[in-house]
Amino acid sequence: MDTGLLIAILLLIHAAGAIIGFGPVFTFAILGPLAGRAGPQGGMALLEAMDAIEHKLILPVAIVVQPLSGLTLIFLAGYNVNFFSHYWLWIGITLYAIAFNLAVFGQRTRLTRMIAIAKAGPPTPEFIATAKKVAQTGPIITVLLVVIIILMVTKPGA
């Protein structure tokens, strides 16, 4: 297969992965506060929906599609040669690692904890503190994703 065609296909997969996998993250800024105002059952349904979106859509893309398609693109497009001279790329990868860790080891864990607390009864101080932490970290992840997208699309200095 022609390398140019393969790169085009991988770019399509990588871009689609970014849209499908990370697009829903932007909705969490709306769904989270709605969950807080929706009352016990409506709030629980929204929290569980966010959890399902994360586990069934975001995580598979973030763990498999994006890293594999991105790594393959790096080698096929020759960005592995003088890798650190392509600062837009390694900065984007570094920001991705930070966003991934904040999301997987922070937000996902907190959301799971919030659901467990909410199922146990009315909101507790722990639930409220966890919700505040989620509300603080969510925008950071969103900004990181936007910066990554800008870097990957514009390739400044390339």
N, C-alpha and C positions, 0 to 999 in steps of 0.2 A: 504494500500500500504506500502511496506517495506520502512523504513526511508532512508536506504542507496540508494535505487533506486530513491526516491524522491529528495534526495540531489544531486544525479548525474544529474537528469533532470533539476533541478534548476541551477546547475553549468553550464550546457550546455546553458540554457536560458540566464544566466548572462554573460557568455563569448560571446555568439552570440550577445547579446545586446551591449557589449563593442565594438565588431568588427563592427557591422552594424551601431550603433549610433555614434561612435566616430572616426571610420576610415575616414569618409569624412572630418573631421576637419583637417587632415594632408594635404589634397589637397588644402585647402584654402590658404596655404602658397604659392602655385603655381598659383592658380586662381586669387588671389588678385592682384599681380603684373602684370599678364597677362591682367587683366581688365584695368589697368592703361595704358598699351601700345596698347591696341586693338582699340583705337579710340572711338568716342562717341557711336555708335550703338553696336559694338562688346563688348565694356566695359560694357555697360548697360546690355547686354544679360548675360554676365558673373556674374555681380553683382546680377541680378535677379535669376540666376541659384543657386548661393550661398545661397541667401535668401530662395529659394524654398527647397533646401536640408536641410537647418536649420529648417524650419518650418514643413516640412513633414516627415523628417527622424530623425534628431538629437534630437529635442525637445521632441517628443513623447517618445523616448527611455530614454532620460535623466530625464524626469519628471516622467515616469511611470515604465518602464521595469526595469531599473537599481535599483532604490530605493526599489521597491517591491520585486524583486527577491533577492536583497542583504539582506534586512531586514528578509525575510523568511529564507534565508540561515543562518543568524546569530543565529536565534532561533533553527532551526532544527539541526544545527551542534553543538550547545551548546556553541557558542562563547559569548552568553549573560551572561554566568556564568563567573565572574571575567573579565568582558568586558575590563576594562582598563589594564589588564595584557597582552592583545593581542594588543600591541602597533601598530603593522603593520596594524591592522584593523581600529582602531580609528584614526590613522594618515591618512590612506587612505580616510576614510570618511570625515575627516576635509578638506583634500586637494580637495576632490570632491566638497564639499560645496563651497570652494573658487573658484574653476574652474567654477562651475555652475553659481555662481553669476557674475563672470567676463564675462562669455559668454552670459548669458541671459540678465543681466541688463546693460552690457557694450557693447559687440560686436554686439549683435542682434540689439540693439537700434541704435548704430552707423551705421550699415549697412543699416537699414531702412531709416535713415536720409540721408545717402549718395545717396541712390536711389532717394529719393524725391528731393534732390538738383540737381542731374544729370538730372532728368526729366524736371526741371525748366529751364535748359539752360546750357551754358558752365560752366566748373569747376570754382568754386569761392574759395576764401581763406578759407571759412568755410569747403568746401568739402575737400580741400587739408589737412587742419588741422585734420579733422575727419579721413581721410585715413591714416595719419601718426599715429594717436592714435590706429587705428585698427592694423596697421603694428607693433606697439610696444607691444600691448597686446596679439596678436595672438600667438607669440612664448611662452609667459608665460603660456598660457592655454595648449599649446602642451606639454611643459615640465611637467606641473602638471599631465596631463593625462599619460604621460610615467612613471612618478614616481608612480602613482596610480597602473598602470598595473604591474610594477615591484613588488610593495608591495603585491598585491593580488596574484600574481603568486608564488613568492618566500616565502612569509610569514616569514620574518626573525624573529628569536626568538621563532617561534611556536613549 
